[in-house]
Amino acid sequence: MPGIDYYELLGVDRGASASEIKSAYRSLAKVMHPDAGGTSGGFRLLQEAYETLKDPARRADYDRPTLRAPSVVRPQTRPRPRRTGHTGRLRDFGDDPTYRAPRPRVDLGSTEWWHRIDLGARVRYVPATGLGHAPAAAAIGGWFVLLIPLTMTLSPLLLAVWLPLVAGAGYGAFRLVRRYMTVARAERAFAGEYDGNTIFGRPGENRRERLTAGLLTEYMTQLPGVRIFHGLAWPGSVFTDIDHALLCGRRLVLIESKSWLPGHYYCDEDGELWRNGHPFRGGGTQLLESVERFAELLPWLEVRGALLVYPSRAGEVTCDDDLDFEIPPMTPEQFVSEIGDWLADDPATVDREALRILVRQVVSEVRVAGA
């Protein structure tokens, strides 16, 4: 933006490292966020400066000599507490029971993963349960070939040798065909029970879970192999312990939907959740334990968690784009971009055993037909 020096805005030298830029951004975000007394314009400008300087390519482009005006316009960074009455005490803005968080809108065209997947790819179930029809057909064909000499005149000695060979081949072909038919029936039963469904269970009645359910259905089902679950229980539990889950390929995402006060959420180096520069104490999560329990239940899968945050009253929720934590807070837009990219590595594969196990863990209600 003309007239604004991003380095001066963040209060760092032009040679500052990425970690110094990030630390300066977090410190300023504590006081410049609208909920901390700052202005929305100033906070957006701070985010723009951080997004530019943290990216090496954008930073190099920004550092090229330009005709930028030398003057510096600093937004007001001092918190302006909102007060009420004559007591001078800060007013505590809590949840607004009448507020309805808006439905998330995501531009899929701006996500990298949406452009690299084949939307029409055929779903593949793994592991394969049989050898397919080719071996059975080959065995029957081979047996018929062995029958051809029996139509000819054979010597008694050759006939004595050939008949046991034909009988043995016929028995082997019969067993192979019977096995093929058993597997085929099992495949048809599996397809009838699971293949026609991509969504299992029902989301909770609260607004945040319905918003997440809509987000998953509208955007994540672009991945042909994705399977969605609502209301899962931990192993050995009969209660709804997990709001939502996504299975795609050999990867599983466990999701909690939260309705928290507007503000800027992020995790520190120890994974502790912070809001507007203060340790967050406004709500708990059992997502980390959920990830551990399902990693034990499904050890062949990669399991991760995602904490989706919606505002509980008018205002904006923002989250750091550093998502390298076990249960990072995310906005819906970040979720679609980050989780979609992670699952798009194998977008058309379904692990049949993991699917069976997860369906058994759904306690919210019977499965819902796929979208």
N, C-alpha and C positions, 0 to 999 in steps of 0.2 A: 504494500500500500504506500503511495507517495507520501513523503514527509515522516515516515516511521522507520526507525532503525531497529530491526528485530533484536540485535545484540544489546543495544541500550535498553530496549523494553524489558528484556530478560535480565539485564544487569550482569552480563558476562562479557569477557574479552572476545575478540574476533577469532582467537585461536582456541577457544574453550572446547573441551572434549565433549563427547556425546553424553557422558554421565553428568558432567557439570551443567550442561544445558537442561537435562532432565530434572536435576535437583533444583535448579533455579525455577523451572516451570512449576514444579510441585509446590514450592514455597509461595510463589505468587498466586497460584490457584487457590490457596487457602483464604486469601483476602480479596481476590478479584472476582470470585464467583458471585453471581447475583444474590444467592442465599446468604453470603457472608457480608453483604453490604456493597459489593461492587456493582458495576453496570453490565448489562448483557453485551453491549457493544465492546466494552473493554475486555471482557472475558473472551469473546470471539476473536478479538485481535490477538490476545495472548495465545490462544490455541493456534491461530494462523502462524504466529511467529515460531511456536514450538514445532508444528508440523513441517514447516519449511526448514528449520535448522537441524532437526534430528535426521532428516533424509539426506544422505551424502550428495545425491545428484541434484536435488532441489537447492541444497545449501551452496554447492559449487556454482550453480546458475545464479543464485542470489548474490554471491560474492563477486561476480564479474563486474567490472567498472561500468557504472550507468550514470545517468544524469539525475539520480535521485536528489531531491532537495536535502541540503545539510541540516535543516532544522529538524528538531525532534519534538514530537507531540506525545507526551506521556499521558495515558489515561489515569484517572484517579484510582489509586491503589489502596488508600486508607479505608478500612471498613467503616461503613456508616450504619451503626445499629439502629434498628427500627424500635421506637419506644411507644408506649401507650399510657394514657392518663397522666397523672402528676407524680407518680411514684418514681419515674425514671428507670424502672426495671425493664429489662428486655422482654419483649413479648415472645412467648413460645408458640410458634406456628406448628401445630401437629397435623395429623392426617385430616383430610376433608372428606367426611363420609358421603358427601354429595358429588364428589369429583369422580369422573370416569376417564381413565387414561385412554388416549386415542389409539385406534388400531394402527399397528406398525406398518409403515410403507417402506419397501426396500426396492431399489433399482437393481434388478438382477444383472442388467447390462453392464453395471459398473463393477461387478465381481469377476475376478479372473477365472474362477472355476466353472462358471456357467458357460463360458465360451469353449472350454476344452472337453466337455462331456458329450457323449452321443445320446441325445434325448430319446432316440428310438431303439436303443440297445436292448437286446433280449436278456431277460433276467436269467442268471445262472445260479443254481443251487449247489452248494458244496457242503460236505464232500459228496462225490458221486456214489450212488448206492448200488450200482451194478455195472456189468461189462457192456451193456447196451444190447441191441438186437443183432448186431453183426456176428458175434461168436455163435449165437444160437442158430442163425441162418446158415452159417458155414458148417456147423456140426450136422445139421439135417442134410445139407447138400452133399457133404462127404459120405454120409451113410447111404444115400441113394446111389452114389457112384459105386460103392462097394457091392450094391445089389446087382449091378449090371452083369457081372460074370455069372451070376446064378441063372441068368436067362440062357446061358450057353451050355453046351455039353462039356462037363468037367469029368476028369478021371476021379474015381472014388477017393484016391489019396489026396488030390487037390481039393476035392469037395470037403473032406474031413478037416482040412486045414482052414479052408475059407469060411465055413459056417461059423465056427467059434469067433473068428475075426469080425464077421458081420454082426453077430449077436452082441459082442462086447462093444463095438462101435455104436450099435443101436441103443444099448443101455446107457452109454455115456452121453449120447445125443439127447435121450429122453430126460436124463437128470439135468442137463444144461438147460433144456427148454423149460422144464418145470421150475428151475431156479429163476429163469428169466421171467416167467409168468408171475411168480410170487413177487419179484421185485417190481414188475410193472403194475401189479395191483396195489402195492404199497405206494408207488409213485402217484398213481391216480388218487388214492385216498389222501395223500399229503397235499396234492394239488387242490383237491376238493375242499380240504379243511383250511389251508393257509394261503394258497397261491392267489386266490381271488380277493385277498384282503391285504391292505397296506397299513391299516390303522386298527389297533387293538385297545379296548378299554374306552372309558369316557373321561374327559377332563373334569376337574372339580367345578363347583358352581360359582366360585369367586371370579371376579373380572380378570385378574392377572393370569389364571390358568387357562381361561377361555381365549385370552389374547395370544398366549403361547401356542395353544392348540391350533388356532388359526394361522399363526406364523409358520408352524411346522407343516401344516397341510398345504398352504399356498406356495411356499418356497422350497422346502426341503424335499418334497415329493418330486421335484425336478430330477432328482437322482433316482434312476429306475429301480435300484436295489434297496432303497431306504425302506425301513419298516418302523412305524411309530407306535409307541406304547404310552398309555396314560394310566396313572394310578397303579404303581407297582409296589409290592411288598418286599422287604428284605427277606433273604432266605430264613425260613423258620418263623416269619411274622405273618399275621393275618390282617395287618393294618396297612393303610396307604402311606408308605415311607418315602416314595419318590414321585414327584409330580409327573415327569415325562421322561422318555428315553428314546434314543434313535439307534437303530442297528443298521449298519451298511457294511458289506464286506466282512472283514474280521475286526471291526471297530465298533465300540459302543459308547454313546454319550448319555450321561445321566444329567437331568436338568431340574433345577428348582426355579420356580417363578416367585419373585418377591415384589411387594408393593412397599417402597420405602420413600422417605422424604426426598424431594429434588436435591441435587447436589452432585459433587464430583467424587466418584468412588474409585479406589485403586487399592492394590495390595503393596505392602512394603517388601523389603528383601526377605523377611521371615514368613511371608504369606499372610500377615495379619491385614484385615480389612480396615481401610480408613475412609472417612468422608470429610471433605473440605478441610483437610489438614489435621483431623482429630481421629483417634481410634473410634471405630464405629461400634456403638453399643445399642443401636436401634432395632436389632433383630438377629436371630441366630440362624444357623444352617447346620444340617447334618449331612451335607453333601459329601464331605471328605470321608466320613464313615461309610456312606453308601458306595462310594467308589471302591473302597477297600473290600467291602463285603462281596460286591459283584466281581471284582477281580479274582477273589477266591473261588466264587461259584463258576466263573467262566475263564479259567486261566489261559486259554488259548486266544483270547481276545485282548485287544488294547482298549483300556477303559479310561475315560476322562470325564470330568464334570464341568458344568457351565451354570453360572448363577445369573439368570436373566432379571434385570432390575427395571421396574416401571415406577413412575412417579405416583405418590399417594395423594398429591394435591397439585394444583397448577404450578408448573415450573419444569425445568429441564433436568434430566438425568444424563450425566456424562461419565464416561469411564476411560481410564488409560487404555491405550492400544497395546500396551505391553501385557500380553496374555500368557506369558510363560510361567504360569502358576498352576497348581493342581485344581483350584476352583476359582478362577478369576471372575470378577463381576463384569457383565457385558450388557451393552444396549442391544436391542433386537437387531439393529443394523450390523453391529460387530459380530453378533452370533451367526447371522446368515453368511457373512463373509468368511469368518474364521472357521466355523464348524463345517460349512459347505466345502471349503477348500480341503479340510482334513479328510472328509469322507469321499471326496471326488477322486482320490487316488485309486479307488476300486468301486466305481459308482453303480455297477450292475450285478453285484454278487450278493447272495444271501446265504449266511451260514445256517443250514437247516437245524442243526442241533441247538445252537444258541437261540434260534427262533422258537423252538419248542419249549425250551426252558423259560424264556422270558414271557411267553404267553401264559405259562402256568403261574407266573408271579403276578399277573395282572389281577387285582382284586377290586378294581373300581366297578366293573361290570363286564358283561360279555363283549366280545370284539365287535367293532363297527365296520361295515363294509368299506373297502378301500375307496379312496378318492379317485 
